[in-house]
């Protein structure tokens, strides 16, 4: 068991290190985020919902995979009142019953300005430790304009591809990243994926 814990720590460290050293360009993150937000708005009639939030982070492509030991990583952008002030990575590693590979989009909604401000002030905000995120299971075809805010932070998981047993945001770490300043050849290819 000790070896499994060491391996999980190595995976988590690798994910956290890659978040700051190999971030995509701002143009790529923004382009992918625009597509994900358009999909979210279209599926859930969510334009008014997003307009009424203090802010939200969209992670257009979060990859998770593993067998017993799993990791996930994705990059996204914070949008607050029409601005894109900051970029973040989401990463975690875990040990337990988990199997599969999955690609999903996350939209983390901040219902209150206090929740958004606390998130932005933190350095390495962790779900379940620094604050609680309420995961919302919202079916396609349901509309978000009827959504009532009772908690300060909500996470919507949508556009799922693949299968992963055990989806959780507990222990997920959010870190501010600096997108690369240049648009690389690989970035142009990734904008279409």
trRosetta pair geometry for C-beta under 8 A, 3 or more apart (Angstrom, degrees):
i j d omega theta_ij theta_ji phi_ij phi_ji
1 4 5.5 -51 -155 32 41 115
1 5 6.5 40 149 -18 69 103
2 5 5.8 -54 -152 36 34 112
2 6 6.5 36 150 -20 65 105
3 6 5.6 -52 -148 36 34 113
3 7 6.3 35 152 -19 65 105
4 7 5.7 -54 -149 37 31 112
4 8 6.4 33 152 -20 64 105
4 68 7.3 -79 -140 144 123 119
4 69 6.5 -159 -160 -69 85 115
4 95 5.4 101 153 -136 111 144
5 8 5.6 -51 -146 35 32 113
5 9 6.4 35 153 -20 64 104
5 95 6.8 -78 -88 -13 55 159
6 9 5.7 -54 -151 35 31 113
6 10 6.5 33 150 -20 64 104
7 10 5.6 -51 -148 34 33 113
7 11 6.4 34 153 -18 65 104
7 69 5.7 -54 115 -113 117 164
8 11 5.7 -53 -148 36 32 111
8 12 6.3 31 154 -18 65 107
8 69 5.5 -141 -82 -137 81 108
8 93 5.0 157 -170 136 75 117
8 94 6.8 8 -146 -156 125 7
8 95 4.8 -77 -71 -44 144 108
9 12 5.7 -54 -145 38 30 111
9 13 6.2 32 155 -19 64 107
9 93 7.5 179 -80 87 17 145
10 13 5.8 -55 -146 37 29 111
10 14 6.3 31 154 -21 63 106
11 14 5.7 -55 -149 35 30 113
11 15 6.4 28 154 -18 64 105
11 69 6.4 152 -10 162 156 116
11 71 4.7 -136 163 -66 120 132
11 93 4.3 139 98 -122 107 142
12 15 5.8 -55 -149 36 31 110
12 16 6.3 25 156 -15 65 108
12 71 7.1 -161 -77 -115 51 107
12 91 7.2 128 -150 140 64 108
12 92 7.0 -21 -117 -168 96 33
12 93 3.6 -116 -66 20 84 127
13 16 5.9 -59 -146 40 30 107
13 17 6.1 27 157 -17 66 109
14 17 5.9 -58 -145 39 27 109
14 18 6.2 22 160 -16 64 109
14 71 7.9 -18 72 -140 105 163
15 18 6.0 -59 -145 38 27 106
15 19 6.6 39 153 -34 61 101
15 71 5.5 -167 -57 -172 137 124
15 72 7.7 58 -139 74 151 33
15 73 5.0 -152 -148 -77 105 116
15 91 3.9 161 142 -163 119 130
15 92 7.4 -64 102 25 160 14
15 93 6.3 174 10 -47 137 102
16 19 5.7 -44 -155 16 33 118
16 20 7.7 11 159 -3 60 99
16 91 5.6 -172 -74 86 61 152
16 173 6.8 -10 -96 90 108 145
16 175 6.7 99 -145 -19 84 155
17 20 6.8 -71 -163 40 35 93
17 21 6.0 3 158 1 72 123
18 21 5.9 -74 -130 51 34 97
18 22 5.2 -29 -167 32 78 113
18 73 7.0 1 84 -146 121 156
19 22 8.0 -45 -86 49 6 73
19 23 6.9 36 175 -73 46 91
19 73 6.9 -145 -77 -148 92 109
19 75 7.5 161 -142 -87 79 91
19 89 3.5 -152 -148 62 118 169
19 91 5.7 -108 -56 -29 132 136
19 175 5.4 92 123 67 147 129
19 177 5.6 -118 159 -85 84 123
20 23 6.9 -17 -142 -32 23 109
20 89 7.6 -113 -53 3 56 141
20 175 7.0 -71 -58 131 97 134
20 177 5.7 -154 -102 -124 56 84
20 178 7.2 46 -153 26 76 84
23 29 7.8 -15 174 -52 96 132
23 75 6.1 132 -143 -120 83 145
23 87 6.9 101 -170 126 141 137
23 89 7.1 -118 -100 -61 101 114
23 177 4.5 150 -89 160 144 130
23 178 6.4 162 41 80 150 45
23 179 5.0 -120 130 -112 121 44
23 180 5.9 174 85 -24 79 75
24 28 4.2 -94 160 80 124 132
24 29 5.4 147 84 -50 113 86
24 75 5.8 172 22 72 105 159
24 179 6.2 -29 90 -141 53 97
24 180 6.7 -90 164 21 19 101
24 187 5.8 134 -158 -116 93 103
24 190 6.8 -117 -124 97 134 151
25 28 4.8 96 58 5 80 100
25 29 7.1 -152 93 -2 42 86
25 179 5.4 81 -163 165 27 111
25 180 4.9 -63 -84 71 67 88
25 181 7.2 -4 -129 127 93 3
25 182 6.4 -103 -96 90 125 29
25 183 4.9 -88 24 -93 174 59
25 184 6.9 170 -31 6 118 77
25 187 5.1 30 14 -139 112 159
26 29 5.8 -57 -145 41 33 109
26 30 5.9 32 157 -18 68 111
26 77 8.0 86 -151 -96 75 125
26 84 8.0 130 -169 123 107 132
26 87 6.7 -124 -109 -57 81 142
26 179 4.0 144 -58 81 68 155
26 180 8.0 -147 -15 62 67 48
26 181 7.9 14 0 -112 105 40
27 30 5.9 -57 -143 40 25 109
27 31 6.1 25 158 -20 63 109
27 183 5.4 -21 49 -89 140 115
27 187 7.2 81 77 156 101 132
27 191 7.7 -32 128 -92 90 128
28 31 5.9 -54 -143 36 27 110
28 32 6.3 21 160 -12 63 109
28 179 7.8 177 46 -156 90 126
28 183 7.1 146 -38 -128 96 86
28 187 4.4 -111 -61 -163 137 101
28 190 5.8 33 -155 90 131 113
28 191 5.4 -116 -125 -78 77 86
29 32 6.1 -62 -149 42 27 106
29 33 6.0 28 154 -21 64 112
29 60 7.8 168 -158 16 55 118
29 75 5.5 -87 -110 126 114 112
29 76 6.8 155 -166 -136 109 18
29 77 5.4 127 141 -47 113 107
29 87 5.9 48 123 -131 169 123
29 179 5.8 -115 3 -100 134 136
30 33 5.5 -57 -143 39 29 113
30 34 6.3 35 156 -26 65 102
30 77 6.0 47 -89 -38 63 162
30 84 6.3 20 -106 -154 107 173
31 34 5.8 -49 -151 28 29 113
31 35 6.9 28 152 -15 61 103
31 191 4.9 4 99 -145 149 103
32 35 5.8 -54 -154 35 35 111
32 36 6.4 32 150 -17 67 107
32 60 3.9 -169 144 67 99 160
32 61 6.3 -60 178 -7 140 108
32 190 7.7 -39 -61 141 128 91
32 191 6.8 -131 -54 -134 84 54
33 36 5.6 -56 -146 40 34 111
33 37 6.1 33 156 -19 69 106
33 58 4.6 119 -148 88 95 121
33 60 5.2 -129 -82 -41 45 116
33 76 6.3 110 -94 -151 114 72
33 77 4.9 -54 -63 31 166 115
33 79 7.7 159 158 -40 137 120
33 84 7.9 128 84 -121 156 131
34 37 5.9 -54 -143 37 28 109
34 38 6.3 30 155 -20 63 107
35 38 5.8 -55 -149 35 29 112
35 39 6.5 30 152 -19 63 106
35 60 6.5 68 67 -140 93 137
36 39 5.7 -55 -151 36 32 113
36 40 6.3 34 151 -20 66 107
36 58 5.3 160 94 172 127 123
36 59 7.8 -115 153 89 173 29
36 60 3.7 -149 -34 -113 137 86
36 61 7.8 -139 -69 -37 131 64
36 105 4.6 178 -144 -146 121 143
36 107 7.4 175 142 -67 112 99
36 159 6.9 -116 -132 16 84 153
37 40 5.5 -53 -146 37 34 114
37 41 6.1 35 155 -19 67 106
37 50 7.4 72 -159 -111 108 162
37 58 5.5 -71 -64 -90 92 166
37 79 7.9 27 -89 3 147 159
37 107 7.5 111 -101 -103 69 126
38 41 5.8 -53 -143 37 29 111
38 42 6.2 27 157 -18 63 111
39 42 5.9 -59 -144 39 27 109
39 43 6.1 21 161 -16 65 112
39 105 7.3 105 76 38 133 165
39 158 7.1 174 120 124 110 126
39 159 5.8 38 132 -65 151 129
40 43 6.2 -60 -142 39 24 106
40 44 6.2 -26 175 25 61 114
40 46 5.7 -52 139 49 86 146
40 50 7.9 98 110 -61 122 128
40 58 7.6 -129 -7 -121 149 122
40 105 7.4 -127 -60 116 106 136
40 107 5.6 67 -115 -38 158 151
40 156 7.0 102 -138 104 120 141
40 158 6.0 132 -100 60 84 156
41 44 7.1 -86 -138 56 16 79
41 45 7.4 30 178 -133 56 14
41 46 4.8 -119 -115 59 50 87
41 47 5.2 56 -149 -63 116 73
41 50 6.9 -54 -89 -5 99 137
42 45 7.9 14 -163 -68 18 44
43 46 7.7 4 68 -7 69 114
43 140 5.3 -71 -169 -130 105 88
43 158 6.6 164 68 -164 158 141
44 49 7.4 -37 121 24 114 152
44 138 6.4 33 -114 133 130 133
44 140 7.6 -101 -71 -127 72 49
44 142 6.7 -6 -133 85 83 67
44 143 6.2 134 178 -132 58 38
44 144 4.6 49 151 -21 113 107
44 156 7.9 -60 -30 -160 164 154
45 143 4.1 -19 56 -133 125 100
45 144 6.4 -175 79 30 69 77
45 145 6.3 -51 117 -14 107 102
46 49 4.3 -57 -159 45 74 125
46 50 5.7 74 141 -25 92 96
46 143 7.8 -170 -64 -163 60 62
46 144 4.3 37 -105 37 84 140
46 145 7.8 -160 -110 -45 40 65
47 50 6.1 -59 -153 36 28 105
47 51 6.4 26 153 -18 64 110
48 51 5.5 -56 -145 39 34 114
48 52 6.3 27 158 -17 67 110
48 144 7.8 179 68 97 82 93
48 145 5.2 40 67 -104 128 97
49 52 6.2 -69 -154 37 25 105
49 53 7.2 34 151 -34 61 102
49 109 7.9 -44 154 -127 101 150
49 144 3.9 -20 -55 124 155 124
49 145 6.2 -121 -52 -79 91 46
49 147 6.0 50 -120 36 120 129
50 53 5.9 -46 -156 12 38 117
50 56 6.4 -75 -138 9 87 144
50 109 7.8 -116 -110 -115 62 111
53 56 5.3 37 114 -41 158 100
53 109 5.2 -106 -119 -162 143 93
53 110 6.1 104 178 66 104 60
53 111 6.4 -77 -130 -101 77 39
54 80 6.7 -13 146 -136 61 99
54 110 4.7 -71 66 110 104 102
54 111 6.7 53 4 127 101 14
54 112 5.8 12 -22 131 143 14
54 113 4.5 -175 -130 -79 137 54
54 115 7.0 140 50 59 146 90
54 116 4.4 -141 118 -16 125 140
55 78 6.1 21 165 -179 126 92
55 79 6.2 177 -158 91 80 47
55 80 3.4 -27 -100 -95 119 87
55 81 7.2 -53 -83 -12 85 67
55 110 4.9 8 63 47 76 123
55 116 4.7 99 35 -126 116 139
56 78 7.5 177 96 -149 29 57
56 79 5.7 -10 62 58 74 92
56 80 7.9 157 17 -77 46 59
56 107 5.8 9 174 -178 127 89
56 108 6.2 163 -160 82 72 51
56 109 4.7 -20 -105 -105 109 58
56 110 6.3 -163 -80 14 50 77
57 76 5.1 92 169 118 93 130
57 77 6.8 -177 -147 91 69 29
57 78 4.8 -34 -92 -93 86 65
57 79 7.4 156 -95 14 34 69
57 88 5.8 -21 -147 40 141 134
57 106 7.7 5 103 110 90 100
57 107 7.4 171 84 -154 49 45
57 108 4.6 2 52 52 96 105
57 174 7.6 103 76 -144 173 136
58 76 5.3 -165 93 -158 41 117
58 77 6.3 -8 53 55 83 75
58 79 6.9 13 0 1 102 116
58 105 7.2 -4 -172 -179 87 104
58 106 7.3 169 -153 90 42 59
58 107 5.1 -9 -106 -107 77 79
58 108 7.9 -161 -74 23 33 67
59 62 5.0 43 134 -52 127 106
59 74 4.3 81 -179 121 119 132
59 75 6.9 155 -136 85 84 19
59 76 3.6 -83 -86 -54 61 132
59 88 7.8 -73 -79 87 100 97
59 90 5.4 -35 -96 10 156 133
59 105 6.4 172 91 -159 65 56
59 106 4.2 18 47 50 111 98
59 107 7.7 -155 27 -71 67 37
59 108 7.6 46 -6 -9 102 100
60 74 7.6 -173 58 -174 46 119
60 76 6.7 150 -2 -105 66 86
60 105 5.3 -20 -148 -120 36 105
61 74 5.7 -177 94 -133 50 108
61 75 7.9 3 62 43 84 70
61 103 6.0 -16 -156 -169 81 106
61 105 6.7 -23 -68 -88 37 74
61 193 7.9 44 -93 116 159 89
62 72 5.8 31 169 175 99 113
62 73 7.1 -174 -151 94 68 24
62 74 3.3 -72 -97 -34 68 144
62 90 6.0 -31 -114 77 122 125
62 103 7.1 154 74 -155 45 53
62 104 5.4 -27 60 67 98 78
62 105 7.0 140 9 -108 91 23
62 106 5.6 35 -14 -11 140 108
63 72 6.4 -178 92 -146 45 68
63 73 6.1 -12 56 58 88 72
63 74 6.6 146 10 -70 62 86
63 101 7.6 -13 -169 -169 88 86
63 102 7.6 162 -152 87 46 48
63 103 5.4 -18 -99 -101 69 80
64 70 6.3 34 -180 171 90 116
64 71 7.2 -158 -139 101 62 36
64 72 3.6 -19 -94 -95 88 108
64 101 7.3 170 93 -152 53 43
64 102 5.1 -9 62 61 95 92
64 103 7.9 174 23 -81 68 34
64 104 7.4 -4 10 14 111 104
64 164 5.4 27 99 -106 114 168
64 167 7.8 127 74 -114 164 77
65 70 6.4 -162 106 -144 27 88
65 71 7.1 -13 59 58 64 68
65 72 7.7 130 9 -87 51 67
65 100 6.9 -113 -131 113 65 45
65 101 3.9 7 -108 -111 109 78
65 102 7.1 170 -74 20 67 57
65 164 7.2 -118 -98 -100 44 118
66 69 5.4 -120 -163 100 124 45
66 70 2.7 -153 34 -98 149 68
66 71 6.2 120 -61 9 123 57
66 94 7.9 162 67 64 166 77
66 98 5.5 32 86 107 108 115
66 99 7.5 -99 97 -104 61 27
66 100 7.8 6 54 55 51 44
67 70 7.6 120 -2 -71 20 82
67 98 7.4 -156 -125 95 20 70
67 99 5.5 38 -117 -117 69 72
68 95 6.6 6 156 -153 75 71
68 96 7.3 172 -160 66 53 16
68 97 7.4 -25 -110 -104 57 32
68 98 6.8 150 -95 51 10 76
68 99 7.9 30 -36 -74 49 76
69 93 7.2 1 -176 -175 87 97
69 94 7.5 175 -150 89 49 42
69 95 5.4 -16 -100 -102 71 76
70 93 7.0 174 91 -151 47 53
70 94 5.5 -11 60 59 91 85
70 95 7.9 171 20 -84 70 31
70 98 4.5 -59 -25 105 139 144
70 164 7.7 105 -145 -159 148 120
70 166 7.6 164 18 87 160 123
71 91 7.3 -8 -174 -167 93 83
71 92 6.8 -178 -147 92 55 49
71 93 4.5 -16 -99 -100 86 80
71 94 7.8 164 -82 17 43 63
72 90 7.2 -25 118 119 103 92
72 91 6.6 -179 89 -141 62 42
72 92 5.4 11 45 49 95 84
72 172 7.5 -34 72 -118 122 104
73 89 6.7 -15 -161 -176 83 108
73 90 7.1 159 -148 85 35 60
73 91 4.9 12 -103 -104 77 88
74 89 6.9 161 85 -157 41 64
74 90 5.0 -4 57 52 90 101
74 91 7.9 -178 24 -68 54 60
74 106 7.1 139 78 18 154 113
75 87 6.8 9 -177 176 98 105
75 88 7.3 168 -154 92 56 43
75 89 5.2 -33 -98 -101 69 73
75 90 7.8 -168 -79 15 24 73
75 177 6.6 -62 -132 46 104 155
75 179 7.9 109 177 -95 138 92
76 87 7.1 173 93 -156 37 66
76 88 5.5 -18 66 65 84 86
76 89 7.7 142 20 -102 71 27
76 90 6.8 23 8 -13 116 108
76 106 7.2 -83 -61 70 155 97
77 84 5.0 -9 171 -155 127 110
77 86 7.4 157 -156 91 60 43
77 87 5.4 -34 -102 -106 69 72
77 88 7.5 161 -95 21 19 77
78 84 6.9 135 76 -155 54 55
78 85 6.0 -44 88 58 109 80
78 86 4.5 14 33 63 126 88
78 87 7.3 -140 8 -78 81 24
78 88 6.3 73 -39 -11 97 113
78 120 7.5 105 -162 -93 169 100
79 82 7.3 7 -176 -111 96 7
79 83 6.9 161 -152 78 57 41
79 84 5.6 -27 -96 -93 73 69
80 83 5.7 -25 67 60 71 93
80 85 6.2 -25 34 8 110 118
80 116 6.6 115 -108 -173 127 146
84 87 7.9 33 164 -66 98 77
86 120 7.0 150 11 -129 158 98
86 176 5.9 -56 -175 -132 120 103
87 176 7.1 96 77 -162 55 63
87 177 5.1 -67 109 69 99 87
87 178 7.2 122 60 -109 119 16
87 179 5.2 72 19 -37 172 100
88 174 5.3 1 -179 -173 133 93
88 175 6.4 149 -156 76 77 36
88 176 5.8 -51 -99 -101 73 41
88 177 6.2 132 -130 9 18 90
89 174 7.3 167 80 -151 46 47
89 175 5.2 -11 54 60 93 91
89 177 5.0 76 -24 -39 98 131
90 106 6.8 3 14 43 171 151
90 172 5.8 4 -171 175 98 114
90 173 7.3 155 -153 79 48 47
90 174 5.6 -16 -99 -99 74 72
91 172 7.3 151 74 -160 26 70
91 173 5.5 -28 67 63 78 97
91 175 7.2 -13 20 10 109 112
92 171 5.4 103 -142 115 126 89
92 172 4.5 -75 -47 -106 131 59
92 173 6.1 145 -79 9 73 79
94 98 6.8 81 92 -8 110 151
94 166 8.0 -135 97 138 142 133
94 168 7.8 60 -48 62 170 119
94 171 6.5 110 -81 90 109 148
96 166 6.9 165 98 -140 111 164
97 165 7.0 -54 139 117 87 121
97 166 6.4 151 98 -48 70 138
98 164 6.9 6 -170 -178 96 89
98 165 5.9 -172 -139 83 49 80
98 166 4.2 -87 -100 50 92 137
99 164 7.5 177 86 -148 40 53
99 165 5.1 20 47 32 81 115
100 162 6.5 146 164 156 106 100
100 163 4.7 -100 -150 102 146 70
100 164 4.1 -162 87 -101 119 50
100 165 5.9 121 1 4 124 71
101 162 5.0 -85 102 -169 69 145
101 163 7.7 47 56 57 50 52
101 164 6.7 -121 84 -74 3 96
102 160 6.4 -21 -169 -161 112 92
102 161 6.9 152 -158 81 61 49
102 162 4.0 -165 -107 89 50 113
102 163 6.3 -129 -79 71 102 6
102 164 3.6 -87 -11 -16 129 115
102 167 7.6 -59 78 -89 163 107
103 160 7.5 149 83 -154 50 44
103 161 4.7 -10 61 60 97 101
103 162 5.7 94 11 9 71 123
104 157 5.3 -3 170 -168 141 95
104 158 7.1 126 -171 62 90 26
104 159 6.5 136 -154 82 53 69
104 160 4.7 -8 -102 -101 95 72
104 161 7.4 -175 -74 24 51 63
104 167 7.9 64 -21 -134 162 130
105 157 7.4 148 78 -158 50 48
105 158 5.3 -34 69 72 101 75
105 159 4.4 36 10 50 114 117
106 155 6.0 -26 -161 -164 102 101
106 156 7.1 141 -160 75 50 53
106 157 5.9 -21 -101 -100 70 66
107 155 7.2 154 79 -155 46 51
107 156 4.6 -8 57 56 97 104
107 158 7.1 2 2 18 105 114
108 133 6.7 -55 -136 -134 105 130
108 153 6.6 -2 -178 -172 93 100
108 154 7.4 168 -156 87 48 45
108 155 5.0 -16 -104 -101 73 81
108 156 8.0 -162 -73 23 31 67
109 153 7.0 158 82 -156 54 50
109 154 4.5 -10 57 61 106 94
109 155 7.5 -173 17 -79 74 30
109 156 7.0 45 -14 -8 111 103
110 113 7.8 86 139 -95 116 23
110 115 4.9 -172 -154 98 95 108
110 116 3.9 103 147 -71 158 90
110 119 6.7 -116 -94 11 135 144
110 152 6.9 -3 -155 161 65 79
110 153 5.8 -16 -105 -104 60 79
111 115 6.6 46 51 33 66 145
111 149 4.1 148 -151 -146 145 138
111 151 7.0 121 18 93 142 50
111 152 5.4 -142 52 -150 99 38
111 153 7.0 -139 9 -70 87 30
111 154 6.8 67 -38 -4 107 102
112 115 4.6 96 64 5 90 101
112 116 7.0 -157 97 -3 50 86
112 149 7.9 150 -44 160 82 142
112 152 4.8 -56 24 -135 113 95
113 116 5.6 -56 -149 41 36 113
113 117 6.0 37 153 -21 69 107
114 117 5.7 -55 -142 38 29 110
114 118 6.3 29 159 -18 64 106
114 152 7.0 -71 79 -138 93 139
115 118 6.0 -54 -147 37 28 110
115 119 6.4 31 154 -20 62 107
115 131 7.0 121 -148 -158 90 150
115 152 3.6 163 -67 162 142 120
115 153 5.2 -168 178 -54 140 93
116 119 5.7 -57 -151 36 30 113
116 120 6.3 24 155 -16 66 109
117 120 5.8 -57 -144 39 30 108
117 121 6.2 28 158 -20 65 109
118 121 5.9 -57 -144 36 29 110
118 122 6.6 35 157 -31 62 104
118 130 7.8 176 148 160 107 102
118 131 6.7 123 113 -66 129 137
119 122 6.1 -57 -157 21 29 113
119 125 5.4 5 -145 -86 70 168
119 131 7.0 -67 -79 20 85 156
119 153 7.6 119 -61 -95 132 136
119 174 7.4 -10 -165 89 102 146
122 125 4.1 93 92 -73 144 91
122 130 5.7 62 -125 -170 158 154
123 175 8.0 29 179 -132 54 76
123 176 7.5 -64 -130 15 61 110
124 173 5.9 -17 -169 -167 82 108
124 174 7.4 153 -156 75 32 51
124 175 5.3 3 -101 -96 67 88
125 130 4.8 -120 -151 75 71 152
125 131 6.8 -12 -171 22 111 109
125 173 7.3 147 80 -158 44 55
125 174 4.6 -17 66 60 96 105
125 175 8.0 -176 28 -72 67 41
126 129 4.1 13 90 42 113 120
126 130 5.2 112 47 1 64 102
126 171 6.7 -15 -175 -146 107 32
126 172 7.1 162 -153 81 62 39
126 173 5.0 -24 -99 -101 84 71
126 174 7.4 -172 -80 18 34 73
127 130 7.6 -46 -72 47 19 83
127 131 7.1 -53 -122 77 48 70
127 132 7.4 71 -166 -136 72 28
127 133 4.8 -41 -137 7 115 119
127 169 4.7 -64 132 143 167 94
127 170 5.9 -127 111 -114 103 27
127 171 6.7 -38 70 24 87 20
127 172 4.6 21 22 51 123 88
127 173 7.9 -125 9 -68 77 30
127 174 7.5 84 -36 -17 86 103
128 132 6.6 59 -96 -107 42 62
128 133 7.7 -60 -44 21 66 86
128 169 7.6 160 -31 110 103 75
128 170 4.2 55 -48 -140 152 76
128 171 6.0 -25 45 -41 136 49
129 171 7.7 69 -22 -100 108 47
131 152 7.6 -80 -170 82 122 122
131 153 6.1 72 141 12 124 148
132 151 7.2 -88 101 -166 107 126
132 153 6.9 161 92 55 53 110
133 153 4.9 -68 -111 116 66 114
133 154 7.1 118 -169 -132 74 13
133 155 4.8 40 165 -21 122 116
133 169 5.2 -63 76 112 134 147
134 151 4.5 102 -17 70 139 160
134 153 6.7 146 15 90 77 60
134 154 5.1 -36 71 -108 94 67
134 155 7.1 174 80 19 41 75
135 154 7.8 128 -107 -164 14 63
135 155 5.1 -32 -104 69 62 103
135 157 6.9 0 -155 -9 104 110
135 168 8.0 -103 -44 -137 153 46
135 169 5.9 166 -69 5 111 122
136 154 5.2 25 -28 -173 121 111
136 155 6.7 176 12 75 81 45
136 156 5.3 -29 62 -90 111 73
138 142 5.6 -128 -175 72 84 128
138 144 7.2 23 -166 -81 155 90
138 156 6.2 -29 26 -130 124 106
139 142 5.1 89 67 -7 78 115
143 146 6.1 83 89 5 88 99
144 147 4.8 -17 -165 -15 69 125
149 152 7.9 58 179 -99 111 29
149 154 7.9 -117 -121 -26 83 126
151 154 6.5 119 80 -65 109 82
155 169 5.6 109 40 -61 169 161
157 160 6.8 43 148 -64 97 108
157 167 6.7 113 179 167 176 141
164 167 6.2 101 93 -70 107 87
168 171 7.5 41 117 34 112 96
168 172 7.8 -173 118 -34 68 105
169 172 4.8 -62 -167 8 62 134
180 184 7.1 7 102 -20 151 108
180 187 7.9 -134 64 -66 126 143
183 187 5.1 -130 -162 84 66 139
183 188 6.5 76 161 -57 106 85
184 187 4.6 105 55 -2 72 104
184 188 7.5 -133 98 -6 44 81
185 188 6.0 -51 -159 27 35 110
185 189 7.0 29 148 -12 64 105
186 189 5.6 -57 -155 39 38 112
186 190 6.1 37 150 -20 70 109
187 190 5.5 -57 -143 40 33 112
187 191 6.6 47 154 -37 65 95
188 191 5.9 -41 -155 12 32 116
188 192 8.0 21 152 -10 55 99
189 192 6.6 -66 -172 32 37 103
189 193 7.2 24 143 -15 69 112
190 193 5.4 -62 -148 36 47 110
